[in-house]
Amino acid sequence: MKKIKFFVLALGLMLGSVSVMAQDSTYLSNEYAKALALFDKSQKYNDAILTKQALFELLVLNPNDSSAMRTLSELYYNSQQYTSSALVSLDMLERYPNNEVALEIVALCYENLRLYDRAVEYYEKLWLKTENINVQYQISYLQYSLKRFAESEANLGQIETKITAEDKISLTKSDGAVQEIPFAAAIANLRGLMAVEQGKNDEAKVQFNKAISISPDFEAAKNSLAGLNKG
């Protein structure tokens, strides 16, 4: 499962919100404090069901609680409930349109649900806010998956103007482990994959060999090249 990559999971909740609720009524303040206590206890005992219950109670009491929405969305995501995670983050984006964590979670959820066109849409929104080249590479990879090769190549070309020889990217290996490789090798490999999809096997071999020359242990490129050589 692809973990949330660009932002740090936060499970601490907003004690300051209790004072806001107190302005409405003592009852709401007390109920909010109870929900926070339930959340803290569920975390202590590692009880995901009670954690969800506490977060729902917090959101019923304060529908605009961004910390509770974020934590609930992350909890759904990390338990592979991608539809629920996306729905919570989309609700968050309605209230906080510029929230980068919510944008990332929605993009990741759509990607895991194989709704790549929707994933690209939200990765692009995230990239416009952050200009993170890792996000831009993910956009390019999904555009390749959608056979939008010209758009994918355009993004790779832009990335090439920004990276140095020292810049690296973390990619997942076939066994689920993460491999850190130079960005230039990842770009060459993705160009090779696009060439294969377009029936340009000779060009693909050139790109895969380039990727391997930059990063000799690059598993994906080595496997792709081996597959072409067998054919």
N, C-alpha and C positions, 0 to 999 in steps of 0.2 A: 504494500500500500504506500502510495506517495504521501509523505508527511508534509505538513504545512511548512513551507520552505523559507519564505522571506521575512517572516515575523515570528516573534517568540510567543509561545503559549502562556497566557496569564490566567491563573486561577484565583488570584486575590480579588475580592470584591470590595465595593465602594461603601465603607462605613460612613463616609461623609453624606451619603444619600439619606441616611436615617434622619439627619437634621432637616433635610428638605421635606421629608414626609411629615415631620413633626409640625411643620408650619400648617399642614392641612388639618390634622387632628391627632390627638393622643392615641386614639385607636389604631389609625394607620401606622403611626410610628411604632407602636408596640408590635403590630403584626409584621412589620418589616423587620424589626429586630429579631422576632422569632424565626422568620425565614432565613435571615443571615446566620442565626445560631444553628439552624438545621443544616445549612450549607457547610458551615465549619465542621460540624460533627460528621457529616457524610464524607467529607474529605479526610478526616482523621481515620475513619474506618474503611475508607476506600470503597464506598457504596455508591455505585453509579446510578442506581435507581433513585435513591434518596437525593442524590445531587440534582438529578433532573427535576424531581418534585420541588426541591427548594428553589431552583431557578425559575420554574413555572410560577411559583408563588410570588417571587420577587417581581416577575414581569406582569402578573395580574395587578399587583399593587402599584407598580410604576412601569407602564408599557414603554417608556422612553429610556429605560435603564440600559445604556449601551454596554456596560460591563457584563450584565447578566445575559444579554443577547449574544455577545461575543463568546462568552464561556459556554453557553448552551450549544452554539453552532460548532465550536471546536470539539465539544464532547460528542456530538453526533458524528462529526467528521472522523474523529479518531476511533469510533466504533463502526466505521464504514456505513453509516446511515446517511448516504450522500444526499438523497432527496430532502430529508428533514434538515440537514445542515444547510443546504442551499436555500431552503425556504426561510429559515431563520435569518440568514445573512441578507437575503433579498429584502426582508422586512426591515432589517437594520439599515439597509441602503435607502429605503424610502424615507427614513428619519434623518439619516446622516449620509448624504450622497457621496461625500468625499472620503469615507472611511476606507483606508487602504487594506486593513485586515479583512473586512467584509468582501471587498472586491476580490482579494486573493482566494478566499474560501469558496466563493461562488464559482470562480474560474476552475479551481481544483475539483470541485464537486462535479461540474459539467464534464470536465475531462475524464474523471473516473466513471461517469455515466455514459461515456463515449458520445456525448453531444458536443463534438469538437467545434462546430461552428459557433455555438453559444459560449464555449470556453474561450475561443479566440476573442469574442466580443468583450468579455470581461478582463482578459489579460491585456487587451489593448487599452482599456480604460485605466488599468493599473499602471501600464507602462507610461501613459501620458502624464501620470502624476509623479512617477518615480524615475523614469528613464533608466531603469535597471536593466543591464544587458542580459542578465539571466532570464528575466521576464521576456525580453525581446527574442531570445533564442527559443524559448518555449512557444512563443507565437509562431516563429518560423517553422518549428517542428510540427506543430498542429496544422499549419497551412500545407506542409508537405503531406501530412496524413489525409488532408482533404483534397489533395491533388491540385492545390492552388500554387503551382510551382513558381510562377513569375513573382507572386507576392512573397513567397518564402525566400527566393533568391534575393529580392530587394532588401529584405530584412538582414540576411546574412551579409550582404554588401555593406550595409550600415554598421553592423557589428564590427566588421573587419577594420573600419576606420577608427574604432574606439579602443580596441584591445591592444595589449602589448604581448610580447612573448612569454611574460610571466603570468599573465591572467589565466586562471583555470576555472573549470566548471565541473560540478559533480553530476555524474550520470549513473543510472542504475544498471548493474550487470545482470546476466541471465539468472543468477542464483539469488537475486534480490539485494546483494551487497552494493555499496556505493563506491564508485571509482572516480577519483579526481584526475582529470586530464587537461592538457592545455586547450584553451578555447579554439585555437587554430585547428587542432586535430578534430574537434567536434564539428567545426564548420565543414572541413573537408569530407568527413564521414557523411554528414547530412547531404552534401552535394552528391556524393556517391549514391546514396539511397534514392535521391530524385532522378539521377541518371538511369538507375536500374528500372524505375517505374516508367521511364520514357523509352525503354528499350535501347539505351545507349550504354551497352555493357563495357565497351572499351574505355569510354570516358569514366565510367563508374570505377573500373580497376585503377585508373590513374588517381582518382580521388581517394580511394581506400588505401592505396600504397602511400599516398601523401600523408594521410592520417597516421598510418603506422610508422612512417619515418619520423614524424614529430613525436609520437607516443607509442613506442614499440609494444607496450603491454595493453594497448587499447583493445579490449575484448570485442566490442561490437564491430569495429572495423575489420579485425582479423577474421571474425566469423563471416562477415559479409563477403570478404574477398575469397575465402575458402569456398563459399557457396557458389560464387561465380566461376571459380576455377574448375569446380566439379562439373559445372554445366558445359 
